[in-house]
Amino acid sequence: MDREAVTTKQAMEILEVSKTTISRLVRSGELEAYKLTTALPSPLRIYLDSIEDLKRRRQMPTAQ
């Protein structure tokens, strides 16, 4: 089963945080993501289930 992923911008909107915070969360392992290409810099895709897990851990309200 493929995992759904969102862009950095979409993750920023869902979590209501900055791009810097998204990058920090990915580097720290709190959010799971992958790069689209091996080129630098490469856009990231953040797994939606990882965002939802982070929201639950931080007890943030979920979108309805």
N, C-alpha and C positions, 0 to 999 in steps of 0.2 A: 504494500500500500504506500502510495506517495504521500508525503507530508506537505500540507499547504504552507506556502511561504509568502511573505509580504516584503515590499520594498522598505528601505530605511525610513523614507518619508512616512509611509503608512504606519510603521512601528512607532515613529515619533508621535503621530496623531493619536494612535490607540493608547499609548502610555502617557501622553501629554508631557513629553520630555524633549530635550534638545538632541541634536545629532551627536554632540559630544558625549552625552549620557548614553545614547544607544551604543556608540563605539566602546565606551568604558564597560558597559554591561556585557557586550560580546567578548571583549578581551578578558574579562574576569570569569567568563563561563556562566554567568547568570542568564544569558540569552544564547541560544544555539543559532548559528547562522552558517552560510556558505558563500563563497565567492563565485560569481558567474563565470569568470575567466581566470587564467593564471597571470594575465597582464597586471601590471601595477600602475595606477590604482585600479582595482576592480570593484564594481558595485556589489554590495552584499544583499542577500536575501535572508530574512530572519524568519525562522519557523514560527508559525502562528501558535502552535501548541506550547512552544517555549514562552511566548508572550503571555498566554493565558496562565501558565504555571507561575510565572513571575508575579502576575497580578494577584493570584491566589495567595502566594507567599507573603505578599505585601498588603493583602486584604484590600485591594483596590476594587471599586465597583466595576462590574462587567457591563458591556454594552448589551442592550436588549434588542 
